[in-house]
Amino acid sequence: MEKRGVKYHRGRLSEELRKEIETLVEGELADPRIGLVAVSGVELAADGRSAHVLVEVDGTDEEAERSLEGLDAAKPYIRHELVERLQLRRAPELFFRLSNPRHQRRVEELLSRTRKRGSSARSESGVAKDTKAE
């Protein structure tokens, strides 16, 4: 079982990685292959040695492929900048993937269902306690 502090640290680190990578991609990379790219998330491995960077690309599939090629070419620069800016001992190996908006919508739908079930279960349990008290 993973310790809570380690899990919290990895979550904070992945969010900081996302912010810095997004800043680099939006403003500092001059590769013409990279189009309109937004970093939607970073999934950091348990050991912290690798990270999957989820990106959304506006445009066609061809433009998305070219953008991923440009990002792959910029990996050494991005890793170097992450070490400098976040003062890391070693930057994780980066793997750029397209994030699937359809998949994200499905996850959000499932989370909202779970929240609704949780709130309805709490309200039902509250009603049951009131009737027992009488």
C-alpha positions in Angstrom: 0.0 0.0 0.0 1.3 3.4 -1.0 1.9 6.0 1.7 -0.4 9.0 1.6 2.5 11.5 1.6 4.2 9.9 -1.4 0.9 9.9 -3.3 0.3 13.5 -2.5 3.8 14.5 -3.6 3.4 12.7 -6.9 0.1 14.5 -7.5 1.7 17.9 -6.8 4.7 17.1 -8.9 2.6 16.0 -11.9 0.6 19.2 -11.7 3.8 21.3 -11.6 5.1 19.3 -14.6 1.9 20.0 -16.5 2.1 23.7 -15.8 5.7 24.0 -16.9 5.4 21.8 -20.0 2.3 23.9 -21.0 4.3 27.1 -20.6 7.1 25.7 -22.7 4.9 24.4 -25.4 2.8 27.5 -25.7 5.5 30.1 -25.7 9.1 28.8 -26.0 9.1 26.1 -28.6 9.7 27.5 -32.1 9.2 24.2 -34.0 6.9 24.9 -37.0 5.5 21.4 -36.7 3.9 22.1 -33.4 0.4 23.5 -33.9 -2.1 24.6 -31.3 -1.3 22.2 -28.5 -2.8 22.2 -25.0 -1.4 20.0 -22.2 -4.4 18.5 -20.5 -2.6 16.3 -17.9 0.5 14.5 -16.8 0.4 10.9 -15.5 3.6 10.4 -13.5 4.7 6.8 -12.9 4.9 5.4 -9.4 8.7 5.5 -9.4 8.8 9.0 -10.9 11.1 8.0 -13.8 8.6 8.4 -16.6 5.5 10.5 -17.3 2.8 10.4 -20.0 2.0 13.9 -21.1 -1.6 14.1 -22.4 -2.0 16.7 -25.1 -4.9 18.0 -27.1 -4.2 19.3 -30.6 -6.6 21.5 -32.6 -6.7 20.4 -36.2 -6.7 17.4 -38.4 -5.1 14.0 -37.6 -2.2 14.9 -39.8 -1.6 18.1 -37.9 -1.8 16.1 -34.6 0.8 13.7 -35.9 3.1 16.5 -36.9 2.7 18.2 -33.6 3.6 15.0 -31.8 6.7 14.6 -33.9 7.7 18.2 -33.0 7.1 17.5 -29.3 9.1 14.3 -29.5 12.0 16.2 -31.1 11.8 18.8 -28.3 12.0 16.3 -25.5 15.6 16.9 -24.5 15.1 20.7 -24.3 11.8 20.2 -22.3 13.5 17.8 -19.8 16.5 20.2 -19.4 14.2 23.1 -18.7 12.1 21.1 -16.2 15.3 20.2 -14.3 16.2 23.9 -14.2 12.8 25.4 -13.4 11.6 22.8 -10.9 15.0 22.1 -9.4 14.7 18.4 -10.0 17.6 16.0 -9.6 16.4 14.2 -12.7 13.5 14.9 -15.0 11.2 12.0 -15.9 11.3 10.4 -19.4 8.4 12.1 -21.3 6.0 10.3 -23.5 3.6 12.5 -25.4 0.1 11.1 -26.1 -3.1 12.5 -27.6 -5.8 12.8 -25.0 -9.1 11.5 -26.2 -11.9 14.0 -25.5 -14.5 11.3 -25.9 -12.8 9.3 -23.2 -12.6 12.3 -20.9 -16.3 13.0 -21.3 -17.0 9.3 -20.4 -14.9 9.6 -17.2 -16.6 12.8 -16.2 -20.0 11.2 -16.8 -19.1 8.3 -14.6 -17.7 10.5 -11.8 -20.9 12.6 -11.8 -23.0 9.4 -11.5 -20.9 8.3 -8.6 -21.3 11.7 -6.9 -25.0 11.5 -7.4 -25.2 8.0 -5.9 -23.1 9.1 -3.0 -25.2 12.1 -2.2 -28.5 10.1 -2.6 -27.1 7.4 -0.3 -26.2 10.0 2.3 -29.6 11.6 2.2 -31.3 8.2 2.5 -29.2 7.2 5.5 -30.0 10.6 7.1 -33.8 9.8 6.7 -33.3 6.3 8.1 -31.6 7.8 11.2 -34.4 10.3 11.8 -37.1 7.6 11.7 -35.2 5.4 14.2 -34.8 8.3 16.6 -38.6 8.7 16.9 
